């Protein structure tokens, strides 16, 4: 997709609805002190603020989001975040950019030790291309930290025409969910996710935690998001890491 196509896609994507956005971050047990991290889809910056506390004054975090208003809000919150953390210097920055084109946001190849990716992956213009960009900005041995919804269509594993029916229904649900948008129902199957990761050069991911996920879950607990009717798939939210 060209830059103007990405611009149009993200301009039409709703800002909030359909995102799991409660700043719940399943960070690894390993220390992140001194690390350089890119937070893709940082929204209004809460996750980046948390990561900045983890990396400390010797590390640095770059938050990237396509929504200019969100990036401005994130920048405005930096002084208060630093006051809360007690850090003596600013160790974070926020930039406007698309997940599929992190180079345009000034992120060089091999710069990051970690990339953190929130659960909006399924709503990106091109999830597979976004994962390739995550891989590009990681240094050799760098790690992708991600929270990703995955779908398990009902009837998985049946043969013949039934398989085709399941695949066709799943594709229709995903298309409708992306239009709503609903990040849960737009989720890939686990097999699709593995294929995306492998193509982007990541090792098979380690699943650190998982939980059931409802299609109604979104950015506000008291405001369920619109859902696609007739969907009989089940969903899980995976917290995973994959090495580059």
N, C-alpha and C positions, 0 to 999 in steps of 0.2 A: 504493500500500500504506500502511495506517495504521501508527502506531508499534508497536502490539501485534503486528501481523503481521510487521513487521521484526524485532522482538524474538524472536518465535518462530522465524523463519527462521534468524537468525544463532545462536541458541542451539543449534539442531540441526546447524549446519554444523561439521564437524570443524576443529579448531584448526590442524593442520599439513598433513595429507596432501593432496597434489595441488597444492601451491604451489611455484612456482619461487622459492625464498627463500634464495639464496646471497649476498645483498647485492651483486649485480652491477648497477651502475647506469650506464647509458649517458647520462651528462650531456652537455649541449651544450658546444661549444667556447667559446661566449660566456661572459663573466664573470658569475657569480652574486653577486658582492660587493655587499652592501647590499640584496639582494632579500628580499622576503617570500614564503615558500613554504609551501604546505600539502602534506603527505605523507599521502595517503589510503591506508588499509590499512597503517599503519606497523608492525604486528606488535610485536616487542619493541624496536624503536627504532633498529636499526643503520643503516638508511638515513637516518633523521632526523639521527643523529649525523654522518654523512658530509655531509649537506646543510648542517648548522650550520657545519662547517669551511669549506664553500664560500662561504657568505654572509658570514661574518666577524662582527665585533662590531657592524657597522652594519646587519645584516640580522636576520631572525627566521624561525624554522621552527616550524610547528605540525604535530605528528603526530597523526593521528586513527585510532582503531581501535575496532571494536565489542566486542572482548574485554577486559573490565576487568582480568583478570589480566595480559594482555600490556601494557596501558597502565601498570599499576603496576610491572611489571618494567622498562619503558622509563624511567619516572621514576626508579627506583632506580639506573639506570645513568648518569644525567646527570652526577653529580660526576666519575666516572671518565672519561667522554667529554670533559668540559671540561679535565680534567688532561692528557689526550692531545693535545688540540688547542692547548692553551696560551692559550685565550681567557680574558680577565680578567673577563668577565661572562657570565651565562647568556643565550643567545640562542635558546632553544627551549622549547616546552611540549608536553605530551601531554594529549589529551582523549579521552574515550569518546564515540563517535558512529557512526552508520551512514553509509555512503557516499551513500545516497539522501537524507539529512537532515543536511547539514553545518551548517545553521542551528541545530539543536538542540545542536551542539557549540560554539556561540558564534561561528561564522565568518560575518562580515557580507558582504553583497554588495559585490563590487569590492575586497575587501581585499588579495588576493594578486597578485603579479607572475607567479608560476608555481604550477602544481599538478603534483605528481609522483604518478603512479599506477602501482602495480606490476602484475605479471602475473596478479593474482587477479581482474581485472575480470570474467571470464566466470563466476565463481562468486557475484558479487554478486546480491542478491535481484532487482534490476532494473538491469542494466548501463546501459540507455539513460537511466533517471532519474538514476543516479549521474553520468553524463557531463554531464547538464544541471546538476546541482549543482556540478560542477567548473567549468562555465562561469559559473555565478552568482557564485561567490566570486572569479573572476578580474576584475581591472581591465580596462578597455578596452585592447586590445593585448596583454593577458596571454597566456601560453603554457602549454599542456598538454604536459607531458613524460610519456610513457607507454611501458611495455613490455607488449605485448599479443600473446598467441598468436592466430594465425588459422589457419583450416582450409581446405583445398582438397579437397572431396569427389571421389572417383574417378568419372570419367565426366562431369565438369563440361562443359557445353556441348552435350550430346546433346539431341535434340529430343523432343517428344511425351511418351509414357508413360515413357520412360527418365528424363526430367527429373523427373517426379513421383516416380518410385521413388527417385531420388537424394535429393530433398528430404525424403521421408518417412523414409528411413533415417537421414539426417542429424539430423532432429528427434528420432528415437528415441535416437540415440547421445548427443545433447546432454542430453536428459532423464535418461538413465541416468548420464551422467558427472557431472552436477550433484548427483545423489544419492550418489555415491561418497564424497567429491567428487574429481574429476579436472579441474583447471583447463585442461589441454591439450585433452582431448577435448570439453570443454564450450565450446571456443572458437567465436566467430562466424566466418563466412567474411569475407574482406576486404571484399566488397561490403556485408555487413551492418554491419561496423564503420564503413565510410564513411557509411552512412545514419544510424547513431547519432550520429556526430560532427556531421554536417550539421544534424540536428534540434536538437542542443545548441548550435548557433551557431558551430561551429568551421570554419575554412577547411580545404580538403583538406590532409591531413597531409603533412609531409616525412618520408620514411623515412630515418633516419640510419644504421641498420644492420639486418641481419637474419641469422638463422641457422636451420638445420633444428632441429626440436624433436621429441623422442620422447614419446609418451603416457606412458611409464614415468617421465619426469622428475618429481621432486617436491622436497620440502623437505630430504631427506637423500640424498646420493649412494648410500649403502649400504642404503637402504630404498626400493626402487621402490614407487610407489603402485599401488593396484588400477586395473585398466583395464577398459573395456567391450569384450567380445569381438566379433569380426565387423566391426570398424571398418577400412575400407580408405582412409580419408582420409589426406592428408599434412598436416604442420603446420610452421609457421614462427613464430619469436618475432621480432616487429618492435619496434624501438626508434624511436619517432616523436615528432614535435612538431606541434601544431596551434595556430594563433593564434586568439584569440577576437575 
